[in-house]
């Protein structure tokens, strides 16, 4: 199950399953009203290119939305800053897609919440960085936890006023060294607010030393205290009957990350279509700095064409997209070939042989360089 399926909380109807892609993630704007401590927008402000995706171009792009089950309006900016965000939701809904967005909720006033519910928004991911005012504000600079909570309440009230169960409201709690101790308190907050789910996420893209110092997951073995906080949160969530899930604290290479580029696309506000949000930042110099397991890397922005000029379907016909995604198709095929034919009566020797076969074949089909130093490729 991919990241959008997890966020939406269920598989879409069979009609949507027949669509070629799980999701198109589209960045309405690269502008943001916050200055989050670890965000590349804040850390590299002088390099950042700021802009909005024109509604006319979004509408033209929507001619290819029949290819995707989901459209998720999120990138490196705050989507509610876009003056046509409600219209974007409506356009994607008209194309038969489930539609979601992720927001810091500071702009989620009552009227806007009602408009989003009326437009048919299916899921709203809302981000917090702490369960106390001090911790949240120290990370989400320019935000207060109180105004985020008010935004959540506005959305819940709007949902009630339309007698609707949508949008599904997912509270996303970022685990950092500053916030991990507050995770059980975040469970209580989520339960009191009445959200549909709480997700504990990792700071999975440390762009510099500051971000790297804030992460709680480990390239080897995570601290026992961090595991303990997760265990406490899980137990409390079960007691309160709150849906809760979290990302791993220790790395393990995946066949394909949850942003599987064979099933998902990311389109930046300037129209550049790439495999994911981590490889398609709109820095003026085209560079993407990252720290991976203690080492500094700089990769080049990766995209396959401009969806505003060529159309999504047009880019999918280009060799550059097919060549990049082929390695992920091969990696998935390896697993299917090794385990797909095994019966329930297999012996431990059979299983061990299959696992060794997978390891050998994966070593011959390694991740692309741009992905091998990304924490998402290791389940984080």
C-alpha positions as CSV (number, residue, x, y, z in Angstrom):
1,X,0.0,0.0,0.0
2,X,1.4,3.4,-1.1
3,X,1.6,6.6,0.9
4,X,-1.5,8.0,-0.7
5,X,-3.5,4.9,0.0
6,X,-2.3,5.1,3.6
7,X,-3.3,8.7,3.9
8,X,-6.7,8.1,2.3
9,X,-7.1,5.2,4.7
10,X,-8.6,2.7,2.2
11,X,-8.3,1.4,-1.3
12,X,-10.3,3.4,-3.8
13,X,-13.3,1.9,-5.7
14,X,-12.6,-0.6,-8.4
15,X,-13.2,2.0,-11.1
16,X,-10.3,4.0,-9.8
17,X,-8.1,0.9,-9.3
18,X,-8.1,0.5,-13.1
19,X,-6.3,3.8,-13.5
20,X,-2.6,3.6,-14.4
21,X,-1.2,5.7,-11.5
22,X,-2.0,5.7,-7.8
23,X,-1.4,9.4,-7.4
24,X,-0.4,12.7,-9.0
25,X,1.1,14.9,-6.3
26,X,0.9,18.5,-7.5
27,X,2.5,21.5,-5.9
28,X,0.0,24.5,-6.0
29,X,2.6,26.9,-4.7
30,X,6.2,27.0,-3.4
31,X,5.3,29.9,-1.1
32,X,4.8,29.4,2.6
33,X,3.7,31.5,5.5
34,X,6.0,29.7,8.0
35,X,9.8,29.4,8.4
36,X,10.1,25.9,9.7
37,X,13.4,25.2,11.3
38,X,14.5,22.2,9.2
39,X,12.8,23.1,5.9
40,X,15.0,23.7,2.8
41,X,12.9,26.7,2.0
42,X,14.1,28.3,5.2
43,X,17.6,26.9,5.2
44,X,18.3,28.0,1.6
45,X,15.9,30.9,1.2
46,X,18.3,32.8,-1.1
47,X,18.2,29.9,-3.6
48,X,14.5,29.2,-3.5
49,X,12.3,30.0,-6.5
50,X,8.9,31.2,-5.3
51,X,5.8,30.8,-7.5
52,X,2.3,29.5,-8.0
53,X,0.9,27.1,-10.5
54,X,-1.6,29.1,-12.6
55,X,-5.2,27.8,-12.4
56,X,-5.5,27.8,-16.2
57,X,-2.5,25.5,-16.4
58,X,-3.8,23.2,-13.7
59,X,-7.1,22.9,-15.7
60,X,-5.2,22.1,-18.9
61,X,-3.1,19.5,-17.0
62,X,-6.3,18.0,-15.6
63,X,-7.0,16.5,-19.1
64,X,-4.7,13.7,-18.0
65,X,-6.1,13.2,-14.5
66,X,-8.1,10.2,-15.8
67,X,-4.7,8.4,-15.4
68,X,-4.6,8.7,-11.6
69,X,-6.8,7.5,-8.7
70,X,-5.7,10.4,-6.4
71,X,-4.6,14.0,-6.8
72,X,-2.8,15.3,-3.8
73,X,-2.2,19.0,-3.5
74,X,1.1,19.4,-1.7
75,X,4.7,20.3,-2.3
76,X,7.3,22.5,-0.6
77,X,4.8,25.3,0.0
78,X,1.5,25.9,1.9
79,X,-1.3,24.9,-0.5
80,X,-3.9,27.1,1.2
81,X,-1.9,30.2,0.1
82,X,-3.1,29.5,-3.4
83,X,-6.1,31.7,-4.2
84,X,-7.6,29.0,-6.4
85,X,-7.1,26.0,-4.1
86,X,-10.8,25.3,-3.7
87,X,-11.2,25.4,-7.5
88,X,-8.3,23.0,-7.9
89,X,-10.1,20.5,-5.6
90,X,-13.3,20.9,-7.6
91,X,-11.5,20.3,-11.0
92,X,-9.8,17.2,-9.8
93,X,-13.0,15.8,-8.3
94,X,-14.8,16.4,-11.7
95,X,-12.1,14.2,-13.3
96,X,-13.2,11.3,-10.9
97,X,-10.1,11.5,-8.6
98,X,-10.0,11.3,-4.9
99,X,-8.4,14.6,-3.7
100,X,-6.3,15.5,-0.7
101,X,-4.0,18.2,0.5
102,X,-1.5,18.6,3.4
103,X,-1.5,21.9,5.3
104,X,-0.1,23.6,8.3
105,X,-3.7,24.6,9.1
106,X,-2.8,28.2,10.1
107,X,-5.0,29.6,7.3
108,X,-7.8,27.1,7.8
109,X,-10.5,29.5,8.8
110,X,-14.2,28.6,9.1
111,X,-15.3,29.9,5.6
112,X,-12.4,28.2,3.8
113,X,-13.0,24.9,5.7
114,X,-16.6,25.0,4.5
115,X,-15.6,25.7,0.9
116,X,-13.2,22.7,1.0
117,X,-15.8,20.4,2.4
118,X,-18.4,21.6,-0.2
119,X,-15.9,21.1,-3.0
120,X,-15.5,17.4,-2.0
121,X,-12.1,17.2,-0.4
122,X,-11.4,13.6,0.5
123,X,-8.5,13.9,2.9
124,X,-6.7,16.6,4.8
125,X,-3.3,16.0,6.3
126,X,-2.5,18.5,9.0
127,X,1.1,18.9,10.3
128,X,2.2,19.6,13.9
129,X,5.8,19.5,15.3
130,X,5.0,19.2,19.0
131,X,2.2,18.6,21.4
132,X,3.0,21.7,23.5
133,X,3.0,25.3,22.3
134,X,6.7,25.8,23.0
135,X,8.0,22.8,21.1
136,X,5.7,23.3,18.1
137,X,6.5,27.0,17.8
138,X,10.2,26.4,18.1
139,X,10.2,24.1,15.0
140,X,7.2,25.5,13.0
141,X,8.5,29.1,13.3
142,X,5.7,31.6,12.7
143,X,3.0,29.1,13.8
144,X,1.3,28.5,17.1
145,X,-0.2,25.2,18.1
146,X,-3.4,27.0,19.2
147,X,-4.1,28.3,15.7
148,X,-3.4,24.8,14.2
149,X,-5.9,23.3,16.7
150,X,-8.4,26.0,15.8
151,X,-8.0,25.1,12.1
152,X,-8.6,21.4,12.8
153,X,-11.7,22.3,14.8
154,X,-13.0,24.5,11.9
155,X,-12.6,21.6,9.5
156,X,-14.4,19.2,11.9
157,X,-17.2,21.7,12.3
158,X,-17.5,22.2,8.6
159,X,-17.7,18.5,8.1
160,X,-20.5,18.2,10.6
161,X,-22.4,21.1,9.0
162,X,-22.5,19.1,5.8
163,X,-23.3,15.9,7.6
164,X,-20.3,14.5,5.8
165,X,-17.5,12.0,6.9
166,X,-15.2,13.8,4.5
167,X,-12.5,14.9,4.5
168,X,-10.7,12.2,6.4
169,X,-8.5,14.2,8.8
170,X,-5.0,12.9,9.5
171,X,-2.9,14.6,12.1
172,X,0.8,14.3,11.2
173,X,3.2,14.6,14.2
174,X,6.9,15.1,13.2
175,X,9.3,13.1,15.3
176,X,12.4,15.1,16.3
177,X,14.7,15.0,19.2
178,X,12.7,18.0,20.5
179,X,9.3,16.5,20.1
180,X,9.6,12.7,20.6
181,X,8.9,12.9,24.3
182,X,5.6,14.6,23.6
183,X,4.3,11.8,21.4
184,X,2.0,10.3,24.0
185,X,0.6,13.8,24.7
186,X,0.0,14.1,20.9
187,X,-2.1,11.0,21.1
188,X,-4.3,12.6,23.7
189,X,-4.6,15.8,21.7
190,X,-5.6,13.9,18.5
191,X,-8.2,11.9,20.5
192,X,-9.6,15.0,22.1
193,X,-9.9,16.8,18.7
194,X,-11.6,13.8,17.1
195,X,-9.4,13.4,14.1
196,X,-9.5,10.2,12.1
197,X,-5.9,9.2,12.5
198,X,-2.6,10.2,14.0
199,X,0.7,9.5,12.1
200,X,4.1,9.8,13.6
201,X,6.4,10.8,10.8
202,X,10.2,11.1,10.6
203,X,12.2,14.1,9.6
204,X,13.1,12.1,6.5
205,X,14.9,14.8,4.6
206,X,17.7,16.5,6.6
207,X,19.1,19.0,4.1
208,X,21.9,20.2,6.4
209,X,23.5,19.6,9.8
210,X,20.7,21.2,11.7
211,X,18.1,18.8,10.3
212,X,20.4,15.9,10.8
213,X,20.8,16.7,14.4
214,X,17.0,16.7,14.9
215,X,16.2,13.3,13.5
216,X,15.3,10.5,15.9
217,X,15.7,7.5,13.5
218,X,19.0,5.8,13.1
219,X,21.1,4.3,10.3
220,X,22.0,1.5,12.7
221,X,20.2,1.2,16.0
222,X,17.7,3.8,17.4
223,X,17.8,4.8,21.0
224,X,15.8,2.7,23.4
225,X,14.1,5.8,24.8
226,X,12.7,6.6,21.4
227,X,11.3,3.1,21.0
228,X,9.8,3.4,24.4
229,X,7.9,6.6,23.5
230,X,6.5,4.9,20.4
231,X,5.4,1.9,22.5
232,X,3.7,4.2,25.0
233,X,1.9,6.1,22.2
234,X,0.7,2.9,20.6
235,X,-0.7,1.6,23.9
236,X,-2.4,4.8,24.7
237,X,-3.9,5.1,21.2
238,X,-5.3,1.6,21.5
239,X,-6.8,2.5,24.9
240,X,-8.4,5.6,23.4
241,X,-9.5,3.8,20.3
242,X,-7.5,6.2,18.1
243,X,-6.1,5.0,14.8
244,X,-2.3,5.4,15.1
245,X,0.6,4.4,13.0
246,X,4.3,5.4,12.8
247,X,7.3,5.1,10.6
248,X,10.3,2.9,11.5
249,X,13.1,4.2,13.6
250,X,15.7,2.0,11.9
251,X,16.6,1.6,8.2
252,X,15.9,-1.4,6.0
253,X,16.3,-1.2,2.2
254,X,13.0,-1.5,0.3
255,X,12.4,-2.9,-3.1
256,X,10.7,0.3,-4.0
257,X,9.9,3.2,-1.6
258,X,6.3,4.2,-0.8
259,X,6.6,7.0,-3.3
260,X,7.0,4.3,-6.0
261,X,7.8,6.3,-9.2
262,X,6.1,3.7,-11.4
263,X,2.8,4.5,-9.7
264,X,3.2,8.1,-8.5
265,X,4.4,11.4,-10.1
266,X,5.2,14.8,-8.6
267,X,4.6,18.0,-10.5
268,X,6.2,21.2,-9.1
269,X,4.5,24.6,-9.3
270,X,6.6,25.4,-12.4
271,X,5.2,22.4,-14.2
272,X,8.4,20.2,-13.9
273,X,7.3,16.6,-13.7
274,X,9.6,14.3,-11.7
275,X,9.5,11.1,-9.7
276,X,9.0,12.6,-6.3
277,X,9.0,15.8,-4.2
278,X,12.5,14.9,-2.8
279,X,14.1,15.0,-6.2
280,X,12.2,18.0,-7.7
281,X,12.9,21.1,-5.6
282,X,12.6,24.5,-7.2
283,X,16.0,25.9,-6.2
284,X,17.4,28.4,-8.7
285,X,20.7,26.6,-8.9
286,X,19.1,23.2,-9.5
287,X,21.0,21.6,-6.6
288,X,19.5,19.5,-3.8
289,X,21.7,19.1,-0.8
290,X,21.1,16.2,1.7
291,X,22.8,14.4,4.5
292,X,22.6,10.6,4.5
293,X,24.0,8.6,7.4
294,X,26.5,11.3,8.3
295,X,27.7,12.1,4.8
296,X,26.9,15.2,2.7
297,X,25.6,14.8,-0.8
298,X,24.4,17.2,-3.5
299,X,22.3,15.9,-6.3
300,X,20.8,17.6,-9.3
301,X,17.1,18.3,-9.7
302,X,15.5,15.5,-11.6
303,X,12.5,15.9,-13.8
304,X,11.4,14.5,-17.2
305,X,9.7,17.4,-18.8
306,X,7.2,20.2,-18.2
307,X,3.6,19.1,-17.7
308,X,2.3,22.6,-18.5
309,X,3.9,22.5,-21.9
310,X,4.0,18.8,-22.9
311,X,1.1,17.4,-20.9
312,X,1.4,14.5,-18.4
313,X,0.6,11.8,-21.0
314,X,3.1,13.3,-23.4
315,X,6.0,13.1,-20.8
316,X,5.1,9.5,-20.1
317,X,5.9,8.6,-23.7
318,X,9.5,9.9,-23.3
319,X,12.4,7.4,-23.0
320,X,13.8,9.4,-20.0
321,X,10.8,8.5,-17.8
322,X,10.7,4.9,-19.0
323,X,14.4,4.4,-18.4
324,X,14.3,5.9,-14.9
325,X,11.4,3.8,-13.8
326,X,12.6,0.5,-15.4
327,X,14.9,-0.3,-12.5
328,X,12.0,-0.1,-10.0
329,X,9.9,-2.4,-12.3
330,X,12.8,-4.9,-12.3
331,X,13.2,-4.8,-8.6
332,X,9.5,-5.6,-8.1
333,X,9.6,-8.4,-10.6
334,X,12.5,-10.0,-8.7
335,X,10.5,-10.3,-5.6
336,X,7.5,-11.7,-7.5
337,X,9.6,-14.2,-9.3
338,X,11.3,-15.4,-6.1
339,X,8.3,-15.6,-3.8
340,X,5.3,-15.6,-6.1
341,X,5.4,-19.3,-6.9
342,X,6.1,-20.5,-3.4
343,X,3.4,-22.6,-1.8
344,X,2.3,-22.5,1.8
345,X,4.1,-25.8,2.3
346,X,7.5,-24.4,1.7
347,X,10.3,-25.4,4.0
348,X,12.7,-23.0,5.8
349,X,15.4,-24.1,3.3
350,X,13.1,-23.1,0.4
351,X,12.5,-19.7,2.0
352,X,16.2,-19.1,2.7
353,X,17.1,-20.0,-0.8
354,X,14.5,-17.6,-2.2
355,X,15.8,-14.8,0.1
356,X,19.4,-15.4,-1.0
357,X,18.2,-15.3,-4.6
358,X,16.5,-11.9,-4.1
359,X,19.6,-10.5,-2.5
360,X,21.7,-11.6,-5.4
361,X,19.4,-10.2,-8.0
362,X,18.9,-6.9,-6.2
363,X,22.7,-6.4,-6.0
364,X,22.6,-6.6,-9.8
365,X,19.7,-4.1,-9.9
366,X,20.7,-1.4,-7.4
367,X,18.8,1.7,-6.7
368,X,19.6,4.7,-8.9
369,X,22.3,7.0,-7.3
370,X,19.7,9.7,-6.7
371,X,17.6,7.3,-4.6
372,X,20.4,5.3,-2.9
373,X,21.1,8.2,-0.5
374,X,17.4,9.0,0.2
375,X,16.0,7.8,3.5
376,X,12.6,7.0,1.9
377,X,14.3,4.1,0.1
378,X,14.9,2.5,3.5
379,X,11.4,2.8,4.9
380,X,12.0,5.9,6.9
